[in-house]
Amino acid sequence: MSERLAELFDLLPSYLGNHVLITVSALALGVLISLPLAIAAVRRRRLRTPVLATVGVIQTIPSLALFALMFPLLAGLSWLTARLVGLEFSALGRLPTIVALTLYSMLPLLRNSVAGILDVDPAYTEAARGLGMTPRQTLWQVEIPLALPVMIAGLRTAAVWTVGMATLATPVGEQCLGNYIFMGLHTQNWLMVLFGCVAAAGLALVLDGLIGGLERAAAQRRLAPALWSGGALVAVVLGGLLAPQIAAETARTTAAASRVDQPAVRSAAQTRPLRIGSKTFTEQYILAELVAARLEEAGFETQRVESLGSSVIFDALVSGEIDCYVDYTGTIWANYMHRKGTAPRWSVSDQVAGWLALEHGVRCLGSLGFENAYGLAVRREQARELGLTTIGDLARHAPKLRLAADYEFLGRPEWDALRDAYGLNFAERRTLDPTFLYRAAAAGEVDVISAFTSDGRIAAFDLVVLEDPMGAIPPYDAVLLLSASAARRPGVAEALEPLIGAIDAEAMRTANLMVDRAEKKRTPAEAARFLERESRP
């Protein structure tokens, strides 16, 4: 337990510092945008309803959807500005995060500002006009000072909302406290999940308390408490922003000391870190650690970009936002190439590699040696009772059975192909986080689940994957992909080529089970070290 906590605390400065940065940046931008809009809405009644309604509609967009939408929108904008004015920017990580959080912060900021100014007693504004003040002077010297407590209350609410929403930035490539939560959920590391939640809640409480001090000081018209609260708030923000730099410098010093007696192999590596991507499940975390270890051994610096969505990670590789990740031929075949039906494994692999190179300049180094396909799984006892061995057998019983799938499956072409090929019509369909799918099946809460064939939990929960005799699901070989820029870097492909064909399905299932379900749970890095030993000749 103490070792696990120490590992979590080691990551805290970087995650917390980034979380503070994106939160404060979004709040600052929110204030800069909301205050002029609030003044315009107060002065022009016709603007008030449409402005408030627009901000309210933005708030109704599911937060994960808004984060996900930012990437393609900003990637398109980057492509356009690069061709028009030569300006290209990153559409992954910080920029989409701050844009999305800024939009979410605006509702309480704008509404409280409008309400605060409109609620100022008309007697004060009449007195100001009687003293000869202009409308501008009345606004800044009378109305805004009197409305300030209500406006700061809006900032207080926005700060708490933004801290919470910022934990959802992980799938678009931003390192923050959400990394604890997403990785912990998908590896069933509940200590990591709890740690991330407590850290985010602690940050929200600190910001809420300090901004609350400013609110009370503004209401009481007292300068000293305002200075104290403001100073403490600035100190907390600066401390959070400086924490990653201090931690990084400490890590660099330690690493430099450890390399004193080593050969100068790293001096040949180019300085920009290689960004290793991973999707949101255990196998991806393990393989990202394995790939990073091989690259670091060859002298390259690496950076993990974890818990990315399937479409986001592929677009990020194509655009060069990340340099390397492991994908699956079936995913590329169905989702990106939009191929209907399937083909022999060798043909799918060849067509996928050719399409990636021709259409996107992406290099497919080859298969790691195992397949992780989608499949439909049931309890072994249930399979015996109903006589289920194939999906065709399942179709006869489907109208009485409940299906549970991960977030993506029911919206993917593979499900359409299965449903149409076998005439599947379940009594109930629901989506669950992959973390809970296998437990739900084993407990009998659902009857059929979408499973991953290399997942060790299939055997651990005594489930059976039904055969697909019609070949509706394409092959899903795990392939190692390099972006166009990474493929051109000397030594990158050579460092990773020993992994091609080196990992069999049994080793991958064992590694997955080490993280997902074991008496002594291992981290993805520890499971990657197991695969490293298994993959060595």
GIWO-V160847 format. One record per residue. RES is the residue in one small letter. SS is DSSP state (~ for helix, > for strand, _ for the rest). Layout:
res->RES ss->SS
res->RES ss->SS
This chain:
res->m ss->_
res->s ss->~
res->e ss->~
res->r ss->~
res->l ss->~
res->a ss->~
res->e ss->~
res->l ss->~
res->f ss->~
res->d ss->~
res->l ss->~
res->l ss->~
res->p ss->~
res->s ss->~
res->y ss->~
res->l ss->~
res->g ss->~
res->n ss->~
res->h ss->~
res->v ss->~
res->l ss->~
res->i ss->~
res->t ss->~
res->v ss->~
res->s ss->~
res->a ss->~
res->l ss->~
res->a ss->~
res->l ss->~
res->g ss->~
res->v ss->~
res->l ss->~
res->i ss->~
res->s ss->~
res->l ss->~
res->p ss->~
res->l ss->~
res->a ss->~
res->i ss->~
res->a ss->~
res->a ss->~
res->v ss->~
res->r ss->~
res->r ss->_
res->r ss->~
res->r ss->~
res->l ss->~
res->r ss->~
res->t ss->~
res->p ss->~
res->v ss->~
res->l ss->~
res->a ss->~
res->t ss->~
res->v ss->~
res->g ss->~
res->v ss->~
res->i ss->~
res->q ss->~
res->t ss->~
res->i ss->_
res->p ss->_
res->s ss->~
res->l ss->~
res->a ss->~
res->l ss->~
res->f ss->~
res->a ss->~
res->l ss->~
res->m ss->~
res->f ss->~
res->p ss->~
res->l ss->~
res->l ss->~
res->a ss->~
res->g ss->~
res->l ss->~
res->s ss->~
res->w ss->~
res->l ss->~
res->t ss->~
res->a ss->~
res->r ss->~
res->l ss->~
res->v ss->_
res->g ss->_
res->l ss->_
res->e ss->_
res->f ss->_
res->s ss->_
res->a ss->_
res->l ss->_
res->g ss->_
res->r ss->~
res->l ss->~
res->p ss->~
res->t ss->~
res->i ss->~
res->v ss->~
res->a ss->~
res->l ss->~
res->t ss->~
res->l ss->~
res->y ss->~
res->s ss->~
res->m ss->~
res->l ss->~
res->p ss->~
res->l ss->~
res->l ss->~
res->r ss->~
res->n ss->~
res->s ss->~
res->v ss->~
res->a ss->~
res->g ss->~
res->i ss->~
res->l ss->~
res->d ss->_
res->v ss->_
res->d ss->_
res->p ss->~
res->a ss->~
res->y ss->~
res->t ss->~
res->e ss->~
res->a ss->~
res->a ss->~
res->r ss->~
res->g ss->~
res->l ss->_
res->g ss->_
res->m ss->_
res->t ss->_
res->p ss->~
res->r ss->~
res->q ss->~
res->t ss->~
res->l ss->~
res->w ss->~
res->q ss->~
res->v ss->~
res->e ss->~
res->i ss->~
res->p ss->~
res->l ss->~
res->a ss->~
res->l ss->~
res->p ss->~
res->v ss->~
res->m ss->~
res->i ss->~
res->a ss->~
res->g ss->~
res->l ss->~
res->r ss->~
res->t ss->~
res->a ss->~
res->a ss->~
res->v ss->~
res->w ss->~
res->t ss->~
res->v ss->~
res->g ss->~
res->m ss->~
res->a ss->~
res->t ss->~
res->l ss->~
res->a ss->~
res->t ss->~
res->p ss->~
res->v ss->~
res->g ss->_
res->e ss->_
res->q ss->_
res->c ss->_
res->l ss->_
res->g ss->~
res->n ss->~
res->y ss->~
res->i ss->~
res->f ss->~
res->m ss->~
res->g ss->~
res->l ss->~
res->h ss->~
res->t ss->_
res->q ss->_
res->n ss->_
res->w ss->~
res->l ss->~
res->m ss->~
res->v ss->~
res->l ss->~
res->f ss->~
res->g ss->~
res->c ss->~
res->v ss->~
res->a ss->~
res->a ss->~
res->a ss->~
res->g ss->~
res->l ss->~
res->a ss->~
res->l ss->~
res->v ss->~
res->l ss->~
res->d ss->~
res->g ss->~
res->l ss->~
res->i ss->~
res->g ss->~
res->g ss->~
res->l ss->~
res->e ss->~
res->r ss->~
res->a ss->~
res->a ss->~
res->a ss->~
res->q ss->~
res->r ss->_
res->r ss->_
res->l ss->~
res->a ss->~
res->p ss->~
res->a ss->~
res->l ss->~
res->w ss->~
res->s ss->~
res->g ss->~
res->g ss->~
res->a ss->~
res->l ss->~
res->v ss->~
res->a ss->~
res->v ss->~
res->v ss->~
res->l ss->~
res->g ss->~
res->g ss->~
res->l ss->~
res->l ss->~
res->a ss->~
res->p ss->~
res->q ss->~
res->i ss->~
res->a ss->~
res->a ss->~
res->e ss->~
res->t ss->~
res->a ss->~
res->r ss->~
res->t ss->~
res->t ss->~
res->a ss->~
res->a ss->~
res->a ss->~
res->s ss->~
res->r ss->_
res->v ss->_
res->d ss->_
res->q ss->_
res->p ss->_
res->a ss->~
res->v ss->~
res->r ss->~
res->s ss->~
res->a ss->~
res->a ss->_
res->q ss->_
res->t ss->_
res->r ss->_
res->p ss->_
res->l ss->>
res->r ss->>
res->i ss->>
res->g ss->>
res->s ss->_
res->k ss->_
res->t ss->_
res->f ss->_
res->t ss->~
res->e ss->~
res->q ss->~
res->y ss->~
res->i ss->~
res->l ss->~
res->a ss->~
res->e ss->~
res->l ss->~
res->v ss->~
res->a ss->~
res->a ss->~
res->r ss->~
res->l ss->~
res->e ss->~
res->e ss->~
res->a ss->_
res->g ss->_
res->f ss->_
res->e ss->_
res->t ss->>
res->q ss->>
res->r ss->>
res->v ss->>
res->e ss->_
res->s ss->_
res->l ss->_
res->g ss->_
res->s ss->~
res->s ss->~
res->v ss->~
res->i ss->~
res->f ss->~
res->d ss->~
res->a ss->~
res->l ss->~
res->v ss->~
res->s ss->~
res->g ss->_
res->e ss->_
res->i ss->_
res->d ss->_
res->c ss->>
res->y ss->>
res->v ss->>
res->d ss->>
res->y ss->>
res->t ss->~
res->g ss->~
res->t ss->~
res->i ss->~
res->w ss->~
res->a ss->~
res->n ss->~
res->y ss->~
res->m ss->_
res->h ss->_
res->r ss->_
res->k ss->_
res->g ss->_
res->t ss->_
res->a ss->_
res->p ss->_
res->r ss->~
res->w ss->~
res->s ss->~
res->v ss->~
res->s ss->~
res->d ss->~
res->q ss->~
res->v ss->~
res->a ss->~
res->g ss->~
res->w ss->~
res->l ss->~
res->a ss->~
res->l ss->~
res->e ss->~
res->h ss->~
res->g ss->_
res->v ss->_
res->r ss->>
res->c ss->>
res->l ss->>
res->g ss->>
res->s ss->>
res->l ss->>
res->g ss->>
res->f ss->>
res->e ss->>
res->n ss->_
res->a ss->_
res->y ss->>
res->g ss->>
res->l ss->>
res->a ss->>
res->v ss->>
res->r ss->>
res->r ss->~
res->e ss->~
res->q ss->~
res->a ss->~
res->r ss->~
res->e ss->~
res->l ss->~
res->g ss->_
res->l ss->_
res->t ss->_
res->t ss->>
res->i ss->~
res->g ss->~
res->d ss->~
res->l ss->~
res->a ss->~
res->r ss->~
res->h ss->~
res->a ss->~
res->p ss->~
res->k ss->~
res->l ss->_
res->r ss->>
res->l ss->>
res->a ss->>
res->a ss->>
res->d ss->_
res->y ss->_
res->e ss->_
res->f ss->~
res->l ss->~
res->g ss->~
res->r ss->_
res->p ss->~
res->e ss->~
res->w ss->~
res->d ss->~
res->a ss->~
res->l ss->~
res->r ss->~
res->d ss->~
res->a ss->~
res->y ss->~
res->g ss->_
res->l ss->_
res->n ss->_
res->f ss->_
res->a ss->_
res->e ss->>
res->r ss->>
res->r ss->>
res->t ss->>
res->l ss->_
res->d ss->_
res->p ss->~
res->t ss->~
res->f ss->~
res->l ss->~
res->y ss->~
res->r ss->~
res->a ss->~
res->a ss->~
res->a ss->~
res->a ss->_
res->g ss->_
res->e ss->_
res->v ss->_
res->d ss->_
res->v ss->>
res->i ss->>
res->s ss->>
res->a ss->>
res->f ss->>
res->t ss->_
res->s ss->_
res->d ss->_
res->g ss->_
res->r ss->~
res->i ss->~
res->a ss->~
res->a ss->~
res->f ss->_
res->d ss->_
res->l ss->>
res->v ss->>
res->v ss->>
res->l ss->_
res->e ss->>
res->d ss->_
res->p ss->_
res->m ss->_
res->g ss->_
res->a ss->_
res->i ss->_
res->p ss->_
res->p ss->_
res->y ss->_
res->d ss->>
res->a ss->>
res->v ss->>
res->l ss->>
res->l ss->>
res->l ss->>
res->s ss->_
res->a ss->~
res->s ss->~
res->a ss->~
res->a ss->~
res->r ss->~
res->r ss->_
res->p ss->_
res->g ss->_
res->v ss->~
res->a ss->~
res->e ss->~
res->a ss->~
res->l ss->~
res->e ss->~
res->p ss->~
res->l ss->~
res->i ss->_
res->g ss->_
res->a ss->_
res->i ss->_
res->d ss->_
res->a ss->~
res->e ss->~
res->a ss->~
res->m ss->~
res->r ss->~
res->t ss->~
res->a ss->~
res->n ss->~
res->l ss->~
res->m ss->~
res->v ss->~
res->d ss->~
res->r ss->_
res->a ss->_
res->e ss->_
res->k ss->_
res->k ss->_
res->r ss->_
res->t ss->_
res->p ss->~
res->a ss->~
res->e ss->~
res->a ss->~
res->a ss->~
res->r ss->~
res->f ss->~
res->l ss->~
res->e ss->~
res->r ss->~
res->e ss->~
res->s ss->~
res->r ss->_
res->p ss->_
